[in-house]
Amino acid sequence: MKIILAGCEGRMGKVVVELAKQKKHEIVCGISRHEKKNHDFVILDDINKFDGQADVLIDFSVANATSNFVCYCVEKKIPAVICTTGLNNKTENLIFEAAKKIPIFKSANMSLGINIIALILKNFSQMLFDFGFDIEILEKHHNKKLDAPSGTALLLAEIIKKSVRQNLNLDYERNHLRNKNDLGIVSIRGGNIAGEHEIIFAGQNETIEIKHVAQSREIFALGAIKAGEFILNKNSGSYSMQDILKENLA
């Protein structure tokens, strides 16, 4: 698989580079704001300068750059794996429209564990809410992370909201007494925490906690590469980790 890697010099990009080599894939071009010479592939500051052949683009860049990569993929008819979080509505709409023309794989979290937790939340959030459990999300990341709450926390919150018939109110900065329909998200930033997410169902005299700890960024890089392999020969459309799980469970 020939890969264009956006954000190749970032924390996640560097891990993708190493894993791609292990998996016998080829990075044909890296995109970085600063051109580097210490790789065995070309690094450009503008994706439009690349005129070679690629099978897929993997985006681990920054939110304000993603739209440019999506437009390039539509023009060149290259599948895209979007791993960048914190995207604004304009970019989200652009991705939605682009998926009508090319396959786009997008997930706020590329780990298998988080997406299995997502399946659990779909099946049990309503039941626990009906039994009177309050629902809260706690997320922790390194001190260089730009967005808060994390894309994964928002993904999990959205799954819970869709699973519960009652209208839940997302609360990022609580400064009032908790309301029954609140869905709180607390963000912690510090050190080099790769990523921790905990969903807490707090009831009367009992608490259920579902926790995922990323012990290495490798899990997200591996998920991104698997996503690239997954959409390589897919038709245009929107895909996510849930589609990979469904295919493996079928």
N, C-alpha and C positions, 0 to 999 in steps of 0.2 A: 504494500500500500504506500503510495507516494503522498506525503503529508505537507501541507502548508501550515506552519505553526505560528499563530499570532500570539505575541507575548512570550516569545521564546527565551527572553532574558529574565523573566519574572520567576518567583518562587516555584509556581506550578510548572511553568514552561521548561525549566531546567530538569525537572523530574520526568516530564514527558519525553524529552530528548533522550535520556538514559534508557527509559523503558522501551521506547520505539526501537532503539538499537537491539535490545535484548529480544524483542519480538520479531526482529528481522524486517521491520518496516523502514522506510527511508524518508527522512526529513529533506524535502527538496528546496524549501525556502523557509526562513524564519523572518518574522516581522518584529522589529523593535524600533523604538524612537531613536536609538543610537546604534549605528552600524558597528558590528563587531567582526573580528577577523579570526577568532580562536575556535571556530567550529569547522566541520567538514562539509558545511552547506552554506549557501549564500544567505546573508542577513540584510534585509532592506528596511528602510524607514517608511516606505510607502508600498502597499501591496500592488498598486497599479503599475509598478516598475517591473513586476515579475511576469515574464512571458513564456515560462516553461509549462510543463505538463504536471498536473496533480490530480489525485483521486479524491481527496477530501481536505477540507480546512478544519483545523481545531483551534478554537478561540479561547485562550486563557489570558486575555488582555485587560483593558480597562473599559468601563461602561461607555464612555464617549467615543470609543473607537469601533465598537462592534458594528454599527450601522454601515460603515465603510466596507467592512469585510463581507457583510451580507450582500451588499450591492455588487461587489466583485464576484461573489459566488453565483449570483443570479445571472450576471453577464456571461460568465464562463461556463455556466451549468455544472458547477461543482457542488457536491453535497457539503453541508456545514454542520459542525458540532459546536454548539454555543455553550460554553461553560462559565462565561463571565456573568456576574450577578450585579445587582444595583441598576438595571436598565430602566430608562424612563419609558413613559407610555408611547412616545413617538417611535422609539426603537422597537418596542414590543409589537406595535402595529406593523412596522416594516417587516419584522420577522414573520408575522402572521400572513402578510401578503406574499412574501417570498416563498413561503411553504406551498403556495399554490403552483409554483414553477419548479422548485427543486426540493429534494428531501432535506429537512432540517431537524436535527436532533438537539433538543434543548432540555437541560435539567439544571436546577439550582444546586444539585448535589449528585455527583457521579458514583457515590459508593453504593455497593450492594446492600449493606446493612441499613442505611437510611431509607432506601426504597422498600425494603421489607417492613420496616417500621411504618412506612406510609400505608401499606396494605393492612396492617393491624389497626391503625387509626381509622381507616375507612370502615372497618367491620365493627369496631367496638366503641367509638366515640359517642354515638347516640345513646347506646345502652347505659354507659356510665353517666352521661349527663342526666338522663332520666332518673337514675338512682340518686341524684343529688350531688355528684362529684363536681367540684370546681376544677377547671382545666387551666394550667399555666405551662409556659415554655421557658426554659432557661438555656441560653446559648453562650459559649465561651470561645474566643478566638485570640490570635496573636495581636500584638499592639500595632501592627502595620496594616491591619485590615481597614479598608476605606468605608464600607457600608455597615450600618447597624439599624435595625436588626439584620442578621445575616439572611442571605437568599434562602438558605435551608430552613431557617426558623419561619420565614414567611411562607415557604412551600408547605411545611407541616401545618401551620396555622390555617392556610387556605384549605387543605384537605380536611381538617377538623370542621371548619365552617361549612363546607359542602356536605359533610356527613351528618351534621346536626341540623334538624329541621328548624329549630328556633334561631332567631337572628343573633349571632354572637358579635360582640363589639371588641375589635382589636385594641389593646391598650398597651402602648410602648412605655409610657412614662406616668405611672399611676401616682396621683396626688390626691386621691379621694378614697373613701370607703369602698371596698370591692362590691360591685354589683353582681348579681347571680349570672348574668349573661356576658360578663367580661371574659375575654380570653387574653390573658396577660403574657407579654414577652419581655424578658429581662436579658440585657446584653452585657457581657463582661469582656473587656479587652485587656490583655496583659501578656508579657513574656513572649514565648514562641509556641503557644497552644495551637496545635494543628486544627482542632475543631472538636467541640463537645456540644451535644444537644440532648436535652432531657425534657420529656413531656411528663408532667406531674398531674395525676388525677387525685385530688384531695377530697376525701369524703369524711363522714362522721366516724371517728375512731379507727380509720384505716386509710392508707395512702398507697397508690399504685404508681410506680415510677418506671418509665421506659427510657433507657439511656443509651446513647451511641457515642463512643469515643474514637476519634480518628487518631491512631497511634503513629501514623505516617501519612504524608501527602501522596504516597505512592498509590493508595487506594483510589484517589480521585483521578490520577493520571492513567491508571489501568482502566478505570471506567470510561474515560474519554477515548482511549484507544479501542476498547471494545465497542463503543458507540460508533466510531468511525468504521469499524469492520461491519457493524450491523446495518448501517444505512448505505453501504457501498453500492448495492444493486437494488435499492428500494425505489419505488415510485415517489413522485413529489408528495409532500405531506409533512405533517408535524409528528415527531417521534420523541419518546422519552424513555427513561430507564424502566418505566412500567411496561413498555412494549417488549423490552428484552426479557423481563421477568415472565410475561405472558407467553412469549415464544418458548421459553425453557420449561414452563409448567405445562404446556400443551401436550 
